[in-house]
Amino acid sequence: MAAALAFAVPAAAEAPKAEIDAIIREVLAETGSPSASVAVVQEGRLAHLAAFGEARLDPPVAATTETRYGVASVSKQFTAASILLLAEDGKLNLDDPVGRYVPNLTDGDRITIRNVLNNVSGYTDYWPQDFVFARMKRPASRDDILDGWARTPLEFPTGTEYRYSNTGFVIAGMVVEKVSGQDLFAFQRERIFTPLRMTGVTENDTAPLRSPHAANYTRYGAGPLRPADKEGPGWLFAAAHLAMRPADLALWNISLMDAGLLKPSSITAMTTPAVLTSGEPTTYALGLRVSVQDGRRVWSHGGALSGVHTDNRIWPDEKLALSVMVNTEDNQAQSVIAERLAFLLLPSTGSAAVMRGLLADAAAGRIDRARLTPNADAFFSPQVLADYQASLSALGPLRMLRPTGASKRGGMTYAGFDAIYGRKVLWVSLRMTPDGKIEQFMAGPKV
C-alpha cells in the first residue's frame, strides 16, 4: 500500500488509522473509482498516509503513497502564493493593475492582480465545461487563451460579481514570470516546493504523467472505465498545472496553518474573501475558498481535470487537514471520502451531536432516560430498545450524518438526517423541547 516517503516526517499525531483506511476502501467499493490516495494532518503534523486501488489499469499498477496525481485547480493557491511571495519581496502589489505586466488585456489598466485572484475580474472563464472540448486537445499558447477570453468584452463589470475563472490565473501566472524573470514552475520549485520539502511535485501541463503515477479515467453514462482525454499543452498553465502526492499537499497545508513559508500578513491576505462593490462578501479569497462550517473556519479547494479529482480541506483552528486524490471524474469519490473522514475526526455540533450520541447509545443497547421526555421514555420500551440495538449494531460504524431538514412544530425543534453506514442508509429524526429534552428519536431504513 505505502512506500517510504522521500523526506523525514515529524512525529505523527495519533490517528484512527484502521478506521480511516476502512472508509477509503468502502468508498472505492461504492463508487468503482480505480484508486484513492489520502493524507491526514492532525495537531499540525502529518498523521497518516494511505493509498488503495490501481493507479493504472492496463497494465495494472497499484497506487501507493508515492503515486502522483494531477491536483488540477488546487494549483491555483500556489499561483496565488507565488504572487504573495513577490509582494513580500517588494516587487509588486496585489492592487497593481494587471496591464502593467501583461499587455493588451481588456481594462488591464484598472483590473488588479487581486481582482483576478479573487475571481471578480470579469474575465470570461476559458474552461467552464466538465470535459475537454475539441480545441482544448491541441496545444495553446498563453496568448491563445488571452486573445480568446481576456482581450474580449468583460462578462460583467469588475467587482460586481464572483464568477470562477481559470483565465484570471493564467494572467496571474504570467505576472509571476514577468516580475521574477523565471518560468512559473521553476519559481515555485525554488520558492515553495524546495523550502517545504515537497519533493514529489511536478508539472502536469505539457504531458500526461507516466507510470507508475496515476493515469486518468472516466465513464460515459454508466459504462465501463475508459482512459480520459488529456488537455493539450498550455491549457493548464497557472490554473491547474501541478501534480503531486497527497503528502506534498499535506506539507503545504501545514505551512498555511503555521505560516511556515508565507508571512502571517500574506496568510491573512490569502484567506480573506473578496467583497463585491455592493458590499456583499464572497467565499473566495486568493486561490482558496473560505467558509465557516459548524462554527469552524475552513480553507478549501477542489480540483477537477479530465479523469482526476482532488479535495483539499484545512481547519486551521483545529490544526486538521485532509488531502484526497482519486483518478476518475465520473463521481465525487474524493469529496465523499473527505466528508466521511471529517465526520470521523471532528466532533459534531448541535442536533447532529445529539443524534450521533443517540445512535451510538442505541447500538450499544442503552439510552439516557434522564434526557427523555415522559413520552419518549414510554416509547423506548425494552423491546423497542432491543430492536434498535440488534439492528444498529449490525450495521457497523456510522460514517456520516447528512442533514435532510430542520423545522419547528408543536413548540419543538425538528432535525432530520440520513445516517450512512457503509452502503446502508437510515432516515433518522429528532424532536427536542425548549428545555433540551428529547421528545422523539426514531430511525428506519431509507429506500
LUMGUKE-385214 format. One line per 10 residues: number of its first residue (from 1); for each residue y, x, z of C-alpha. Coordinates in pm, whole numbers, plus 32768, in hexadecimal, padded with zeros to 4 digits. Example, Ala and Ser with C-alpha at 12.3 -4.5 7.8 and 13.67 -1.06 7.14 Angstrom:
BEGIN
1> 7E3E 84CE 830C | 7F96 8557 82CA
***
This chain:
BEGIN
1> 8000 8000 8000 | 8103 8100 806A | 813A 8266 8002 | 81F5 835E 80DC | 836E 834A 80BD | 8424 846D 8024 | 8516 8482 814A | 84FC 848A 82C3 | 8516 8333 8364 | 85BA 8303 84BA
11> 84E4 827B 85D3 | 84A4 8114 8570 | 84F5 7FDB 8634 | 83C3 7F13 8695 | 8380 7E17 8580 | 826F 7D0C 8572 | 81D2 7DC7 844F | 8095 7CF9 842F | 815C 7BB5 841A | 8251 7C49 8320
21> 8133 7CBA 8243 | 8087 7B68 8262 | 81C2 7AB5 81EB | 81DF 7B96 80B9 | 8072 7B61 805D | 808F 79E7 808B | 81C1 79CA 7FAA | 8120 7A9E 7E9B | 7FF1 79BC 7EA7 | 80C9 7881 7E9C
31> 81A9 78F1 7D7E | 80C3 79C9 7CAC | 81C4 7AE1 7CA2 | 8127 7C2F 7C40 | 81B6 7CF8 7D62 | 82B1 7D06 7E7B | 8345 7E2B 7F37 | 840B 7E02 8079 | 84DB 7ED0 816C | 8537 7E50 82C5
41> 8650 7EE5 8396 | 8659 7E89 8507 | 8747 7F0D 8610 | 87F1 7FCF 84FA | 86B8 8099 84A9 | 85AF 8086 839C | 849A 7FC4 8449 | 839B 7F6E 833F | 8347 7FA2 81D1 | 823E 7EDC 8117
51> 81CF 7EAF 7FB0 | 80BC 7DD0 7F23 | 803D 7D6B 7DCE | 8057 7E0C 7C7A | 8186 7ECC 7C01 | 80EA 7EBE 7AA5 | 7FDC 7DDA 7A1F | 7F58 7E8F 78E9 | 7ED9 7F86 7945 | 7EE0 7F23 7AB4
61> 7FC1 7FF5 7B94 | 7FD7 7F9C 7D03 | 812E 7F6F 7D9F | 817F 8061 7EB6 | 82B5 809C 7F87 | 830D 81B3 7E92 | 831C 80BC 7D6F | 8475 808F 7CD6 | 84F6 7F3C 7C66 | 8633 7EE5 7BAC
71> 8721 7E56 7CB0 | 87FE 7DA9 7BB0 | 8944 7D22 7C44 | 890A 7DC9 7D92 | 8996 7EEF 7CC9 | 8AED 7E4C 7CDC | 8B27 7EB3 7E45 | 8AF1 801D 7DE2 | 8BF8 7FFC 7CD1 | 8CE3 7F63 7DD1
81> 8C93 807C 7EC7 | 8CE3 817C 7DB9 | 8E3D 80E0 7D93 | 8E6D 80E7 7F0D | 8E0C 8257 7F20 | 8F12 82A8 7E18 | 900E 81DC 7EDE | 8FB4 82A8 8015 | 8FF5 83DF 7F44 | 9151 8359 7EF6
91> 9106 834B 7D81 | 9136 81D6 7D51 | 918E 8095 7E07 | 90CB 7F51 7E05 | 9206 7E9E 7D98 | 9246 7F7E 7C6C | 9243 7EC0 7B21 | 9104 7EFD 7A5F | 91D1 7F3F 7926 | 9247 8084 79C0
101> 90E8 810C 798A | 9049 8035 7879 | 9121 7FE6 7748 | 9157 7EA5 7686 | 90C8 7DB2 7785 | 914F 7C51 7791 | 9260 7C4D 789D | 91F4 7DAB 78FE | 9352 7DF4 797E | 9332 7CF4 7A98
111> 91BD 7CBF 7ADC | 915A 7DB1 7BEF | 9024 7E77 7C43 | 8FFB 7D97 7D74 | 9005 7C62 7C95 | 8EE4 7CD9 7BBB | 8E11 7D3F 7CE8 | 8E59 7BEE 7D8E | 8DF3 7B2B 7C54 | 8F43 7A79 7C44
121> 8FD1 7B33 7B16 | 8F99 7A24 7A11 | 8ED5 7B0E 792B | 8DB2 7A50 7891 | 8C55 7AB3 7901 | 8B99 7B55 77E4 | 8A42 7AF4 7870 | 8A35 7998 790C | 88DF 7952 7870 | 8799 7984 792B
131> 86F4 7A26 77FE | 873C 7B4B 7717 | 87F4 7AB3 75F1 | 87C2 7B41 7494 | 88FA 7C1F 7487 | 88A1 7CAD 75DA | 875E 7D46 755C | 8828 7E40 7491 | 88F8 7F5F 7520 | 8A5D 7F18 7589
141> 8B85 7FF7 75D6 | 8C7C 7FAD 76EC | 8D7A 7F4D 75E0 | 8C7E 7E5A 7547 | 8C75 7DA1 7692 | 8DEC 7DB4 76D1 | 8E42 7D49 756D | 8D62 7C19 758F | 8DBC 7BA8 76EE | 8EEA 7C63 7782
151> 8FD2 7C84 7657 | 8FC5 7B0E 761B | 9080 79EF 76C5 | 903A 79CF 783B | 8F51 78BB 78B0 | 9049 7858 79BF | 918E 78DF 7A52 | 9146 7A0F 7B2B | 910D 79BB 7C97 | 90F3 7844 7C6B
161> 8F76 7833 7C62 | 8E42 78F8 7CC2 | 8D4D 7921 7BA2 | 8C3E 7A28 7BA9 | 8C77 7B23 7A91 | 8BB2 7C56 7A30 | 8CD1 7CB2 794A | 8DB6 7D10 7A68 | 8CBF 7E10 7AE8 | 8CA7 7EB6 7994
171> 8E1F 7EE4 79B0 | 8DFF 7F69 7B14 | 8CF5 8062 7AA3 | 8DDB 80DC 7990 | 8EEF 810A 7A92 | 8E05 81E6 7B61 | 8DB6 82BE 7A34 | 8F23 82DB 79CC | 8FA1 833D 7B26 | 8E7D 841D 7B8E
181> 8E44 84C2 7A3D | 8CCF 848C 7A71 | 8BC0 83A9 79E9 | 8B9E 8281 7AD7 | 8A37 82CA 7B3C | 8A84 843D 7B6F | 8BA8 83E0 7C50 | 8AD1 82EF 7D18 | 89BB 83ED 7D3B | 8AAE 84F5 7DBC
191> 8B7D 8417 7EA2 | 8A87 830B 7F15 | 8917 8346 7ECD | 88FD 84B6 7F2B | 89C5 849C 8070 | 88F3 8371 80DD | 87A9 8413 806E | 8766 82F5 7F7C | 867E 83D5 7EB7 | 85CD 82C2 7DF4
201> 86FE 823A 7D3B | 8708 8252 7BC1 | 87C6 81A2 7AAA | 872B 8073 7A06 | 8815 803F 78DF | 87B2 8129 77C7 | 8637 80F3 77CE | 852E 802E 788D | 8489 80C8 79BC | 834A 8185 7974
211> 81FC 817B 7A28 | 81B5 8188 7B4A | 82F6 80C7 7B86 | 830F 7F50 7B60 | 82F6 7EA4 7A10 | 83A8 7D56 79F2 | 82FB 7C08 79B4 | 8350 7A9F 796B | 82AC 7951 791E | 8305 784C 781A
221> 82D7 76F8 78B6 | 819E 7709 798C | 80F8 7802 78A5 | 8062 7957 78F4 | 8128 7A89 7956 | 81C1 7B3A 782B | 8285 7C81 780E | 83F7 7C2D 782A | 84F7 7C96 7726 | 85C6 7DC9 777D
231> 873E 7DC0 775C | 87C7 7EAF 7657 | 8867 7FF7 76C5 | 89CC 7FCA 773F | 89B8 7E60 77AF | 8973 7EAD 791D | 8A81 7FB5 794E | 8B25 7F9B 7AA8 | 8AB2 7E33 7ADA | 8936 7E57 7AF1
241> 88E9 7FBF 7A98 | 881B 8040 7BBF | 86AC 8050 7C1E | 8625 80C1 7D6E | 8528 808A 7E82 | 856B 7F92 7F9C | 8579 80C1 8084 | 86A6 8144 7FC4 | 8755 7FF8 7FE4 | 8704 7FF4 8158
251> 87BA 8140 8185 | 88E9 80AD 80D6 | 88DC 7F78 81B4 | 88D5 8053 82EA | 8A04 8112 826D | 8AC5 7FCE 8241 | 8A71 7F5D 83A2 | 8AC7 80AF 843A | 8BE6 8115 8352 | 8B16 824B 830F
261> 8BAB 8292 81B8 | 8CDB 81B9 817B | 8DF6 81B5 8278 | 8E0A 8083 835D | 8F42 8010 82A1 | 8E7E 801B 815A | 8D5F 7F55 81F5 | 8E60 7E52 8263 | 8EED 7E3F 8103 | 8D91 7E28 806E
271> 8D2F 7D05 8150 | 8E73 7C3C 8149 | 8E50 7B16 8057 | 8F59 7ACA 7F55 | 9056 79B7 7F95 | 90C4 78E7 7E6B | 9230 78A5 7E19 | 91FE 7748 7EAD | 91AC 77E7 7FFC | 903F 7783 7FE2
281> 8F51 789B 804B | 8E29 7901 7F77 | 8CE2 7993 7FF4 | 8CEF 7AC6 7F11 | 8D86 7C10 7F7C | 8D60 7D5E 7EC2 | 8C06 7D4C 7E29 | 8B80 7C93 7F59 | 8B59 7B29 7FBC | 8BD9 7AE8 811C
291> 8B80 79B7 81E9 | 8B34 7934 8345 | 89DD 7896 8372 | 896A 7805 84BD | 8A94 78AE 855E | 8A36 7A06 84D6 | 8AF7 7ADA 83DD | 8A2C 7B26 82A3 | 8A79 7C1B 8189 | 8995 7BE1 8062
301> 895E 7BF7 7EEE | 8848 7B97 7E04 | 87E5 7C46 7CC6 | 8747 7BAC 7B91 | 86ED 7C64 7A54 | 85F5 7C08 794A | 84AC 7C0B 7A08 | 851C 7C8D 7B5C | 85CB 7BFB 7C8D | 8660 7C96 7DC8
311> 86DC 7BF3 7F09 | 87A7 7CCC 7FF7 | 882D 7C41 8141 | 88E3 7CE7 8263 | 8930 7C53 83B9 | 8A27 7D5C 8433 | 8A4B 7CDE 8599 | 88D3 7CCB 85C8 | 889E 7E1D 8519 | 8798 7D72 8443
321> 876A 7D91 82CA | 8664 7D1F 81CF | 862F 7DA9 8071 | 8531 7CF4 7F96 | 84D4 7D4B 7E2E | 83E1 7C94 7D48 | 838B 7CD8 7BDC | 83A0 7B7A 7B4F | 84B9 7A86 7B03 | 8401 793C 7AE7
331> 841A 78DA 7C56 | 84E5 792C 7D8A | 83D9 79F6 7E3C | 84D8 7AF9 7EB0 | 85AD 79F3 7F5F | 8482 793E 7FF4 | 840B 7A87 808C | 8568 7AD8 810D | 8595 797F 81A7 | 8443 7986 8255
341> 847C 7AE5 82D8 | 85D3 7A7F 835A | 852F 7957 8409 | 8431 7A43 84A4 | 852C 7B48 8515 | 8658 7A76 8582 | 865A 796F 8694 | 86A9 780E 8624 | 87DB 7757 869F | 8833 75EC 86E9
351> 873A 74DB 8690 | 8664 75D4 85CE | 8630 769A 870F | 85C7 755C 87C5 | 84D6 74FB 86B1 | 8447 7658 8699 | 83FC 7655 880E | 8362 74FA 8801 | 827A 7555 86E3 | 8209 7692 8793
361> 81C8 75D6 88D8 | 8111 74BB 882A | 802F 75B1 8772 | 7FD8 7641 88C6 | 7F8E 74E8 8957 | 80BA 74D2 8A3C | 8208 7422 8A4F | 8323 7441 8B49 | 8337 72DF 8BCA | 8472 732B 8C91
371> 8528 7340 8B42 | 84A8 71EC 8AC9 | 8543 7096 8AF0 | 8461 6F8C 8B8C | 8414 6F04 8A2D | 83A9 7058 89AA | 82E6 70A2 8AE8 | 8220 6F61 8AB8 | 81EB 6FA9 8946 | 8146 70F9 898E
381> 8005 7075 8A23 | 7EE6 716B 8A59 | 7E4C 70F8 890F | 7F8F 7126 884A | 7FC2 7281 88D9 | 7E56 72DD 8895 | 7E7A 7272 8727 | 7FB8 7340 8701 | 7F0F 746F 8799 | 7DD7 7458 86BF
391> 7E94 7420 857A | 7FB7 7513 85AC | 7EEB 7632 8637 | 7E0E 7625 8501 | 7F37 7666 841B | 7F7F 77C6 848D | 80DC 7855 84CB | 8213 778A 847D | 82BD 783C 835A | 83FD 7773 832A
401> 84C6 7646 839A | 858C 75BB 8274 | 8694 74B5 82D4 | 866B 7369 821F | 8771 7295 82CC | 8852 725D 83F7 | 88FC 7120 846F | 895A 704D 859A | 88C3 6EFD 85EE | 8897 6E28 8723
411> 8967 6F17 87F2 | 887D 7038 879C | 8882 715F 86AF | 8772 7185 85A9 | 86F8 72C0 84FE | 85E4 72CF 83FA | 852F 7401 8377 | 8418 7470 8296 | 8334 7548 836B | 8288 7644 8288
421> 8139 76D8 82EC | 80C3 77AC 81C8 | 8065 76AF 80BC | 8072 7584 81A8 | 81BB 74CE 81DF | 81FD 73CD 82F2 | 8325 72E7 8319 | 83AB 72FC 847A | 84BB 7232 8525 | 8584 7253 8662
431> 8663 7157 8717 | 872C 71C0 8846 | 8807 7102 893C | 8968 7178 8992 | 88EB 721E 8AD1 | 87F8 72F8 8A0A | 86BA 7237 8A55 | 85B4 7214 8944 | 857A 70AA 88DE | 84A3 70F4 87AE
441> 83CE 7212 8730 | 82EA 71B2 8611 | 8235 7268 84F9 | 8153 7214 83D8 | 80D3 729E 828B | 81CF 72A0 8170 | 813E 723A 8023
***
